[in-house]
Amino acid sequence: MPIKSAWITYSQEIFENQEENFYKTRTELKGKTLAMIEEALQEAGWEVNKINVDLPLPQISEFLSEKIDLVFNLTICVSGIYNQAFLPLLLDANNIPYLGSNSMVHSLCLDRSLSKLCLRGIGIPTPSYFIWSPKEEIPENLDFPLIVKPRFRSHQEIITSQSVVQNREELEREAQRVFLETKDEVIVEKFLTGREMMVGVWGNGKNVFPLPIMEVNVSHQVPLWDFQTKNDKGYVEDVLCPAPLEEEQKTQIEKMALRIFQELHMRDYATFKLMFSEKEGIPFFFELNSLPSLYYRHSAFPEMCNASGIDYKTMVQKLVQITEWRINNQL
């Protein structure tokens, strides 16, 4: 039986920059993520190659002409606002199977406005919001506090305590700042207080399963789990996984997460952020991530797996098995 060929695709610039930030006090972990993914695939019997996708399109085209049985896709930035959708589009055009959702799903999840419309369309609670640009008037009678975000999710965006605004003057100033920084529309969302959580899902079709729910910012030392906190602490400090929840609350969150995953035709794995509102006593989902990062001892998805007794290499091998099952069953 011929050995199957797997290619790990990633952005070297992004990986090096993020590892520099994530592992400032744990330098021994730099380079560990890619090395462990490669080892896990080799131990599962794959011939493994890696490619840095920060290349001109002609060189990417050469890569696409290789014998490739599976792409283990880690590419979160290739071009523009729909960065993580670009490579899957090329892979589909060349009939090359890969880990994760297709380009359409990635594009939807990167657009916070479309994500919210989809959530509302399938009956999932999401914080109220409006879209703003300088040609629009800011609505009257707003219910503060609000949080100001770029419309499109990006690994470069910086959401901090400054993003939370308490009055109209702060809102106008922050909305202008974000617009000038991104040159695109701004999403202004009701800032909910409560317990900030993440839930991970993996599988395909009817065989989709939730991972242990993770609660972040347990100490509430900052108003929200912001860019700097994620950089400094990762999802390994100031978190609880599994989150201490009543069985009814846990079931409610898991059912909603599975519904999002299946209704939006997501594939293989995903994570969702939510706020369990103190006032309403229900979860409000506000971020959909169709390509969760897998940084070792930093990212949320591997830590959720670890909480369920699945170590890092086993997680990688399980993701490949999930992807192969989908491909073989033409889902």
C-alpha positions in Angstrom: 0.0 0.0 0.0 1.5 3.4 -1.0 2.4 5.9 1.7 -0.1 8.7 1.9 1.3 12.3 1.5 0.2 15.0 3.9 1.2 18.7 3.6 1.2 21.1 6.5 0.4 24.6 5.3 1.1 27.7 7.4 2.2 31.3 7.2 5.8 31.4 8.6 5.6 35.1 9.2 2.3 34.7 11.3 3.6 31.7 13.1 6.9 33.3 14.1 5.3 36.6 15.2 2.6 34.9 17.2 4.9 32.4 18.9 7.2 35.4 19.8 4.2 36.9 21.6 2.7 33.8 23.0 5.8 32.2 24.4 7.7 35.3 25.7 8.2 33.6 29.1 8.1 30.0 27.7 10.7 30.2 25.0 11.2 26.4 25.1 7.8 26.1 23.4 8.7 28.1 20.3 8.6 25.8 17.2 6.9 23.1 19.3 3.5 23.3 17.5 4.7 22.5 14.0 7.1 19.9 15.2 4.4 18.0 17.2 1.9 18.1 14.3 4.6 16.7 12.0 5.5 14.0 14.5 1.9 13.1 15.1 1.3 12.7 11.3 4.4 10.6 10.8 3.6 8.3 13.7 0.2 7.8 12.1 1.9 6.6 8.9 1.9 9.7 6.8 4.7 11.1 4.7 4.9 14.7 5.8 5.9 17.9 4.1 5.6 21.5 5.2 5.0 24.6 3.1 5.1 28.3 4.0 2.3 29.9 2.0 3.9 33.4 2.2 4.8 32.8 -1.5 3.9 34.4 -4.8 0.9 32.7 -6.5 3.0 30.9 -9.2 5.0 29.1 -6.4 1.7 28.2 -4.7 0.6 26.8 -8.0 3.7 24.6 -8.1 2.8 23.2 -4.7 -0.7 22.5 -5.9 0.7 20.3 -8.6 2.4 18.0 -6.1 0.9 14.6 -5.1 -1.1 15.5 -2.1 -3.5 13.2 -0.3 -4.3 15.7 2.5 -3.5 19.2 3.5 -3.3 19.9 7.3 -4.3 23.5 6.9 -3.1 26.0 9.5 -3.2 29.0 7.1 -4.9 31.9 8.9 -3.5 34.7 6.7 -2.8 34.8 3.0 -4.5 37.9 1.6 -6.9 40.6 2.6 -10.0 40.4 4.9 -11.0 37.0 3.7 -7.4 35.7 4.4 -8.2 32.2 5.7 -10.7 31.5 2.8 -8.1 31.9 0.0 -6.2 28.7 0.3 -9.3 26.4 0.7 -10.6 28.0 -2.5 -7.5 27.0 -4.4 -7.5 23.5 -2.8 -11.1 22.9 -3.8 -10.4 24.2 -7.4 -7.6 21.6 -7.6 -9.6 18.8 -5.9 -7.2 18.5 -3.0 -8.7 17.4 0.4 -7.9 19.4 3.4 -8.7 19.9 7.1 -11.4 22.3 8.0 -14.3 24.2 6.5 -14.6 25.4 2.9 -13.9 29.0 1.8 -17.6 30.1 1.9 -17.9 29.1 5.6 -14.6 30.8 6.5 -15.7 34.0 4.8 -19.0 33.9 6.7 -17.3 33.4 10.0 -14.8 36.2 9.4 -17.6 38.7 8.8 -19.1 39.5 12.2 -22.2 41.0 10.6 -23.0 37.9 8.5 -22.2 35.6 11.4 -24.8 37.4 13.5 -27.4 37.3 10.8 -26.8 33.5 10.5 -27.1 33.1 14.3 -30.3 35.0 14.4 -31.6 33.0 11.4 -31.2 29.7 13.2 -32.6 31.0 16.5 -29.3 31.4 18.4 -29.1 34.3 20.9 -26.5 36.9 19.9 -25.9 40.4 21.4 -27.8 43.3 19.7 -25.7 45.4 17.3 -25.5 47.8 14.5 -23.1 48.5 11.7 -21.5 51.9 11.4 -19.4 53.9 8.9 -18.8 57.7 8.7 -21.6 58.0 6.1 -24.1 56.7 8.7 -25.7 58.4 11.7 -25.2 56.7 15.1 -28.6 55.6 16.4 -30.3 57.5 19.2 -31.3 56.0 22.6 -28.5 53.5 22.8 -28.2 51.1 25.8 -24.7 51.5 27.1 -22.1 49.9 27.6 -21.3 48.9 24.1 -18.3 47.3 22.5 -16.7 48.5 19.2 -15.1 45.9 16.9 -13.9 45.8 13.3 -16.6 44.2 11.1 -14.1 41.6 9.9 -12.2 39.3 12.3 -8.4 39.3 11.9 -5.4 37.9 13.7 -4.1 41.5 13.7 -7.0 43.2 15.4 -6.6 44.6 18.9 -9.7 44.6 21.0 -9.0 46.0 24.5 -10.8 47.6 27.4 -10.8 50.8 25.3 -13.1 49.0 22.9 -15.8 49.1 25.6 -17.6 52.5 25.6 -19.8 54.0 28.3 -21.4 57.0 26.5 -22.0 58.5 23.1 -18.8 60.6 23.1 -16.6 57.5 23.8 -18.5 55.6 21.1 -18.0 58.2 18.5 -14.3 58.4 19.3 -13.7 54.7 19.3 -15.8 54.0 16.2 -13.8 56.6 14.3 -10.5 55.1 15.5 -11.4 51.6 14.4 -12.7 52.8 11.0 -9.5 54.7 10.3 -7.5 51.7 11.3 -9.3 49.1 9.3 -10.8 51.3 6.4 -13.9 49.3 6.8 -17.3 49.3 8.5 -17.4 49.0 12.3 -19.7 46.7 14.3 -21.1 48.1 17.6 -22.4 45.5 19.9 -24.2 45.4 23.3 -21.5 44.7 25.9 -22.9 42.0 28.1 -21.8 41.2 31.6 -21.6 37.6 32.7 -19.3 34.6 32.3 -17.2 34.5 29.2 -16.9 31.1 27.7 -15.7 29.1 24.7 -17.1 25.8 23.4 -15.3 23.5 20.9 -17.0 21.1 18.5 -15.5 18.4 16.2 -16.8 15.8 13.8 -19.0 15.8 10.7 -22.5 15.1 9.7 -24.4 13.5 12.6 -21.2 12.4 14.2 -20.4 15.8 15.8 -19.4 16.1 19.4 -18.8 19.0 21.9 -15.6 19.3 23.8 -15.5 20.5 27.5 -16.7 24.1 27.8 -14.0 26.5 28.8 -14.6 29.6 31.0 -12.1 32.4 30.5 -11.3 35.6 32.5 -12.4 33.8 35.7 -10.7 36.4 37.9 -12.4 39.3 36.1 -9.2 41.3 36.4 -10.0 42.8 33.0 -13.5 43.7 31.6 -13.1 41.2 28.8 -10.6 38.5 27.6 -8.8 41.0 25.4 -5.9 40.8 22.9 -3.2 41.4 25.5 -4.6 38.9 28.0 -4.8 36.2 25.3 -1.2 36.9 24.3 0.1 36.9 27.8 -1.9 34.1 29.4 -3.2 32.0 26.5 -6.0 29.7 27.3 -4.0 28.0 30.0 -4.1 30.7 32.8 -7.2 32.3 34.4 -9.4 29.7 32.8 -11.5 26.8 34.0 -12.1 23.7 31.7 -14.5 22.2 32.1 -16.4 25.3 33.2 -18.5 24.8 36.4 -22.0 24.8 35.0 -25.3 23.3 36.0 -26.2 20.3 33.8 -29.1 22.3 32.2 -26.8 25.2 31.3 -24.1 22.8 29.9 -26.7 21.0 27.8 -28.1 24.3 26.5 -24.7 25.6 25.4 -23.7 22.3 23.8 -27.0 22.0 21.8 -26.6 25.6 20.5 -23.0 24.9 19.5 -23.9 21.7 17.6 -26.8 23.5 15.9 -24.5 26.3 14.7 -21.9 23.8 13.5 -24.4 21.7 11.6 -26.7 24.5 10.2 -23.7 26.5 8.9 -22.3 23.3 7.3 -19.0 23.7 9.2 -16.5 20.8 8.9 -14.1 18.9 11.1 -13.7 21.4 14.0 -14.6 24.8 15.3 -14.8 27.0 18.4 -17.4 29.5 19.4 -17.3 32.3 22.0 -20.2 33.2 24.1 -21.3 35.2 27.2 -23.5 33.5 29.7 -25.5 36.6 30.6 -26.0 37.4 34.3 -29.2 39.4 33.4 -31.0 37.0 31.0 -29.5 33.7 32.3 -28.9 32.4 28.8 -25.8 32.1 26.5 -25.3 34.7 23.9 -22.9 33.6 21.1 -20.8 36.3 19.5 -17.8 34.9 17.7 -17.6 31.9 15.3 -14.1 30.5 14.5 -14.1 28.0 11.7 -10.3 27.6 11.8 -9.2 27.5 15.4 -5.5 28.0 16.1 -3.6 24.9 17.5 -0.7 26.5 19.3 0.6 24.0 21.8 -0.1 25.0 25.4 -1.7 28.2 24.4 -4.7 27.8 22.1 -8.2 27.0 23.4 -9.0 24.0 21.2 -6.0 21.8 22.3 -6.7 22.8 25.9 -10.3 21.6 25.6 -9.0 18.3 24.2 -6.6 18.0 27.0 -9.4 18.6 29.5 -11.2 15.6 28.0 -8.0 13.4 28.3 -6.8 13.8 24.7 -3.1 14.8 24.4 -1.8 17.0 21.6 -0.6 14.3 19.2 -3.7 12.3 19.7 -5.7 15.4 18.9 -3.9 15.9 15.6 -4.4 12.3 14.6 -8.1 12.5 15.6 -8.5 15.6 13.4 -7.0 13.7 10.5 -9.3 10.7 11.1 -12.3 13.1 11.2 -11.3 14.7 7.9 -10.7 11.3 6.2 -14.0 10.0 7.4 -15.7 13.1 5.9 -13.9 12.7 2.6 -14.6 9.0 2.4 -18.3 9.6 3.1 -18.4 12.6 0.7 -19.8 15.0 3.2 
